[in-house]
Amino acid sequence: MNAPLIIVGAGHAGGRAALTLREEGYTGRLILIGDEPHLPYERPPLSKGLLQGSVDLAGYSLCDRERLAALNIEHIAANPVTHLQPEQQRLQLADGQWLAYAGLLLATGGRARRLPQAQANVLYLRTHDEALALRSALRPGTRLVVVGGGFIGLEVAATARGLGCEVTLLEAGPRLAGRVLPPVISAALLALHRQHGVDVRLNVALESIQADAVQLVDGQLLPCDLVVVGIGMQPNIELAAAAGLEVGQGIRVDAQLRTSAAHIYAAGDVCEFRLDGLYQRQETWRNAEAQGRHAALNLLGRQLPFDALPGFWSDQYDWGLLTVGVMTPTVVTRPLPGGALLLFYLDAESRMQGACGWAPGNGAAKDIKLCERLIGARIALDTASLADSEVSLKQLLRG
């Protein structure tokens, strides 16, 4: 009997890979192993729709139990993999049983980075269960301190304000989402959050968290009922590292998403791949979706290089942020009515490499889709036309 294909990690990337394998005609035994008790689900709604109470788990799961059963995908939940032996092509579960595999995908994702001091009033947001715990605590009038001015922290702050909480947001750096956003967008985010009543503090350091307050290094005491910490994600690389696979900030892969061990691939938040020659990870919906599909195809022997464009989005109150491609030093700004804007990133030949849109609602979506096509077209662009909102991007695409 042939050994199965096994996917370790039943989140977005792992779930998408399992579904893709069946869609592509794989009929052999297929096992999906997850730490959480839930079916594979998408994470963006955790900080928005789920916290707001507008969606539930079924609304952002990739499939239901009936579909998994119909596709004959074996879902092993709450029985994690504890050992991996690449030479023997087998792995061990927490209950002691060993499973052999013909091909393996590691989509182990990550966990929320923890503060060293544990406190009962400190919550994190990475999983469905953590989101439920936070939702039950966000009541009107709750004094909330959010630690971290990245996207999780900002989205939690926006949602909490909408639920009537008093929110203070602490960011150690000089601007919001400084690792991934240009200064002009950071400034727009800061203005928007302050306009909605969030007390944003930049360049601040945490001294301690007490039962009813947060103390800053400068001595300030911030009374609060609840603290949410959003200081990034810790990739789950331990299983791969213990098995001798090459790791860095994630599980390292080649152009086909293959790890350093035969018959093992990696995808999603834990996958460290080369983009423009540099190793990086991408913690985005788009990356989990694209790499989950891609790894499935290569598990079936396709040998396709992964070259999908990066990109992400974030909803902040009634504004939307969208990016595609990569940022370069050469940037052209196109101001739009009402404070909206588009940023275009060019290479030395004035070809578009990336774009960023900031607009009310979904206002930038169409332009970012056109930018994706302009990136693919690899045509030299006139910077004056890019900066002029009267010149449509469609015109530029037509050359």
LINLINZI-V903884 format. One line per field, one symbol per residue. ss: DSSP state (~ for helix, > for strand, _ for the rest). phi: phi as a letter, one per 40 degrees, with the letter a starting at -180 (. if undefined). burial: b if it has 9 or more other ideal C-beta (glycine too) atoms within 8 Angstrom, else e. A space follows every 10 residues. Layout:
ss = ???
phi = ???
burial = ???
This chain:
ss = ___>>>>>__ _~~~~~~~~~ ~~~______> >>>>______ >__~~~~_~~ ~~____~~~~ >___~~~~~~ __>>>>>___ >>>>>____> >>>____>>> >>>>>>___> >>________ _>>>___~~~ ~~~~~~~___ __>>>>>___ ~~~~~~~~~~ ~~___>>>>> >_________ __~~~~~~~~ ~~~~~___>> >>___>>>>_ __>>>>____ >>>__>>>>_ __>>>__~~~ ~~____>___ >>_____>__ ___>>>_~~~ >>>>>__>>> ____~~~~~~ ~~~~~~~~~_ __________ >>>>>>__>> >>>>>____> >>>>>_~~~_ >>>>>>____ >>>>>>>>>> ____~~~~~~ ~~~~~~~__> __~~~~~___ __~~~~~~_
phi = .ccccbbbhb cccccccccc dcccgcbccb bbbbcccccd accdcdcbdc ccgcbbdccb ccabcccdcc cfccbcbfac cbabbdccfa abcdchcbbc bcabbcbcfa bcccccccbc cbbbabbdcc ccccdcccbd gdcbbbchbc ccdccccccc cccgccbbbb bcccacfccb bcdccdcccc ccccccgccc bbfbbccabb cbabbcccgc bbcacabbbb bhbbccbccc cccgccbbca ccbcccgccc bcgbbbagdc cbbcbfgbca bbcbdccccc cdcccccccc gcgcccbccc iabacbfbbb bbbagbcbcc bbbbcbdggc abbbbbcccg ccbaabbbac fbdccccccc cccccccfbc bccccccccc ccccccccg
burial = eeebbbbbbb bbbbbbbbbb bbebebeeeb bbbbebebbb bbbebbbbbb bbeeeebeeb bbbeeeebee bebebbbeeb bebbbbeebb bbbeeeeebb bbbbbbbbbb ebeebeeebe bbbbbbebeb bbbbbebbee ebbbbbbbbb bbbbbbbbbb bebebebbbb beeebbbbee bbebbbbbbb ebbbebebeb bbebebeebe eebbbbeeee ebebebbbbb eebbbbbebb bebebebeeb bbbeebbebe bebbbbbbbb bbbeeeeeeb bbebbbbbbb bbbbbbbbbb eeeeebebeb bbbbbbbebb bbbbbbebeb bbbbebeeeb bbbbbbeeeb bbbbbbbbbe eebbbebbeb bbbbbeeeee bebebbeeee bebeebbee
